[in-house]
Amino acid sequence: MATPIGNLSDISERAINTIKQADFIICENPKHSLKLLNKFGIKKKLFSLHDYNEISLISKIRDKISKNNVVLISDAGSPLISDPGYKLVRHCIDNKIPITSIPGPTSIIPALQLSGLSLNKFYFLGFLPKSKKQMLDFINEIKNNTNSCVFFVSHNKLLDCLNIINSQMKDRLISVSKELTKINETIFRGTSKQIIKELKNKDGRTKGEFVIVIEGNSIKNSDINHIEQYETEIKKMLSKFSLTDVVEIVHKLSEINKNKIYKWVLDIKNL
């Protein structure tokens, strides 16, 4: 069952009734979940569930799961979406225990809606990986994706992530969201360079968890493959000719749109 991501009023009547009818609740952090329960005057037994204890908890309360009305919630948002619960759901399915989903808040959708970027298609990629090498690989994997990409970033990785985005796709538009649905809801929009500058000028604004949306690459995969044939020549030409001249030459050779070529040649120049 989904729970509010910030504003506790963002919960449906069905969700409240579901909690009231539960025999017990499986949650991440009982202290966090109590804030929600206390707001609606609900008292229930809570079991704490995390990735590291999911199997042991299932084993411990196996009988209770099969014989009672159980609700699974995350600290905020929808369970299993970059949160624990997969093994519990799989246990219920494998043991023919009926399950359903109570839909509700998620930070992904408002971050996309408020980004100002095209959303006809998008990819959700979970959390940014830990090391800088993994971050670089992660960003390079989505660099040529023509759809908007959305993922979560913790505060201690935010600036490293933005610097990598800046190095790999300098002119790509992105949005960085924090504290969605709360009083201090903040959305940064622009290029990664612009957002880095804005964050550095606003002390204390890099705390918490962030949602990043990156606009899709406007160059089609077929065009990328076509242009890649000229990559070695482009590098040589850039040492002799201006960026504009190189774009004109590649355009005549490939007949690909100049704006698409410009972005690609600029990326090669900045490598």
VENNORJO-V493442 format. One record per pair of residues at least 4 apart in sequence whose C-alpha atoms are under 6 Angstrom apart, sorted by the first residue. I is the first residue (numbers start at 0). J is the second residue. Records with the same first field share a line. If there is no record, write none. Layout:
BEGIN
I: J, J
END
This chain:
BEGIN
0: 71, 72, 100, 101
1: 76, 77, 102, 103
2: 75, 76
3: 7, 9, 75, 76, 104
4: 75, 76
5: 180, 181
6: 180, 181
21: 68, 69
22: 68
23: 43, 44, 69
24: 45, 69, 70, 71
25: 45, 46, 47, 71
26: 47, 48, 71, 72, 73
27: 47, 48, 73, 74
29: 33
33: 37
36: 41
37: 41
48: 53
49: 53, 83
50: 83
52: 56
57: 61
63: 67
72: 78
73: 78
76: 104, 105
77: 105
78: 82
79: 83, 84, 85
81: 125
91: 95, 96
109: 113
110: 114
114: 174
120: 146
121: 146, 147, 148
122: 148
123: 149, 150
124: 150
125: 150, 151
126: 150, 151, 152
127: 152
128: 133, 134
138: 142
143: 216
144: 215, 216
145: 215, 216, 217
146: 215
147: 213, 214, 215
148: 212, 213
149: 211, 212
150: 210, 211
151: 209, 210
152: 209
153: 208
154: 205, 206, 207, 208
161: 191
164: 168
165: 169, 191
170: 190
171: 190
172: 189, 190, 214
173: 188, 189, 190, 212, 213, 214
174: 187, 188, 211, 212
175: 186, 187, 210, 211
176: 185, 186, 209, 210
177: 185, 209
178: 184
179: 184
218: 259
223: 227
229: 233
236: 240
246: 250, 261
249: 253
250: 254, 255
257: 261
260: 264
261: 265
END
